[in-house]
């Protein structure tokens, strides 16, 4: 029964004979087990004829799920991340769901989840938050191979209606992206979710196409890397590459050693805000090689902070308490 439930939860349509062969049971035993699942509240749809078979459909209530070890750990880690505020509107819901999942976990899986939480560091979100409803609609369309329509605002600022065959959602560099086949342009496209509004499934199914990459994450990374950026920043740190690289690992920057005591960082960006944050996070002396605009930007930022640190109001307070004036 558990093996049958595990196969049905892949969401695909199973021909009756194939499903019986996978379980090494007779078709009569299979029908009896399907009836038992229905009695437990699992909405198993059955078809007749040559194309007949079984498929687990969505029902009016959420039945218990059967998860393997890797799936259970992945769900717990994902819920911890969402509870931290990376998806707008899901913080409290994720925390409640996380509590239920961890409560029924065997000790060996709890230890794995705790280890992942204790020994991994998540960079500050910083990017635009995406509504939970938007992620849910798009993820379901990807899962069900269902065409999706939405309004997309290009960098030029002009909105346009798109009809796509969604493939995967990818989270990369503090942003969410949808990889999809654009039907009007007859080509693969990447859509930023913070520029996407009103996603709606059309009800029309499609046969999945082969993505021209190893996986969706690699495809997005390659396409973004090939996209021209406004600035190509080069900075030389007076610190070993081994000290700098762990800090900038999540930024997409490239670190190469110059010698044992210095290294060079290259970043391709459209704005200077994120590189400034990275330089501060590294906390080592550095020299800006290129471009001059970035050097000017840092000079302006430095004046701003220096003014705040040397202002009369700042010197007039110590530890949150006002310095008393001398009498006379």
C-alpha positions, 0 to 999 in steps of 0.5 A: 500500500505504501509503495502504491501510494509513493508511485501515485504521488509522482502525479503521473497517469499510471496504466493499470497493467504497468502499475500492477507490474511495478508492484508485482501484484495482480490487477485484482489486488491493485483494484482492491488496494486502490479502493482502500486508498479511496476509503482513506481519503485519497482521490484516485481517479480511474479511467477505462478502456485501452487508455485506462489507468490511475492517477492521484488527483487533488481533493477537498482535503489534504491527505497524509503524504508519504515522503522519503528521507531526502524529501522530508529534509528538503521540506524542513529546510525549505520551510525554515528558509521561508519562515525567515521571510524570503517569501512574502506572506508565508512566514507564520504559515511556514513556521506552523508547517515546520513545527508539524513536519519536525514533530513527526520526524525520526531522530536521525532526520532531525539531526540532519536538519539541525546540522544543516541549520547550524552549519549553513549561512544564508545571505540577507535576502535583499532582493524583491519579495514575491507574493506566495500566491504568485509562486504557487500558481506558477509552480503548479503550472510547471508541475501540471505541464499547463500553459500560463499567461501573465503580464510582463514588464520589460526593462524598457517599462512597457507591459506585455501579455505573454503566453508560455509553457512553464518549465521551472522556477529558479532562485538565483542571486536574491531573485526568482526567475521563471524558465519557460518556452514563449509561444509567441516568440517560439524560443526559450525565455527567462522571466523575472518574477518581480516584473511579472503580474497576474499569472493564471493557468489556462487549462491547456496542457502541453508536451514538455520540451527539452531544455537546451541546458543541463538543468534550469539553474544552469540555464539561468546562470549561463543566460544571465552571465551572457547578458551585457551588464552596465559595469565590470568591477575589478577590485584588488584585496590586500587579503588571501583569496581563501579569506575573500572567496567564502564571503563573495561566493553567493554574489557570482563574483570571481576571485583569483589569487594575485599572490599569497597575501592578495587577490583580485575580485571581478563582478559584473553588475548594473548598480553599485549598491550590492558591491559596496555591501560585499566590500564591507562584508569582506572587511579587508583593505582593497584598491579599486582597479576599475571602473572610475565611476565605482571609485567615485561612488565609494568616495561619496559613500565614504564622505556620507559615513565620515560626516555621520561619525564626526557630527556634533550630534554623534559626539554629544551622545555616548552609549545612548546617553547625552553628555552632560554640559559643564557648568559656568 
